[in-house]
């Protein structure tokens, strides 16, 4: 009798790209959400806009480090402009935003918290939804339609 060897997944989660109605979705979950919204006749735009979470700034200090990929020599990489941090949610309607997130990467939790702060400060009546599975997408549709 042979035993099945289970291997742990390694590296970043790579979702399968899906095209529906000429729109290229980053994952099957996003495509499922799109179809569910369309079927329910709920208007929402895919990746409508980006929100600035942290503005860019000039970093005038020294900063000795390697390149962000960990390669290269440790040299002064300071004294330059640091780019802004932005966030583009998956779907936006008149009073709701949906972010479909199957398996989050390492940076997502902090981006999500920063995004929630921007929404709380600038759009207090906006509702956020973060479905992680297809049945949760169905629940989001019900919540939008009835509440």
PyMOL commands that set and color helices and strands:
alter all, ss='L'
color gray80, all
select helices_A, chain A and resi 28-39+108-122+134-146
alter helices_A, ss='H'
color red, helices_A
select strands_A, chain A and resi 18-20+23-25+45-46+51-54+57-59+64-65+75-76+80-82+85-87+91-92+96-98+127-129
alter strands_A, ss='S'
color yellow, strands_A
deselect
rebuild
show_as cartoon
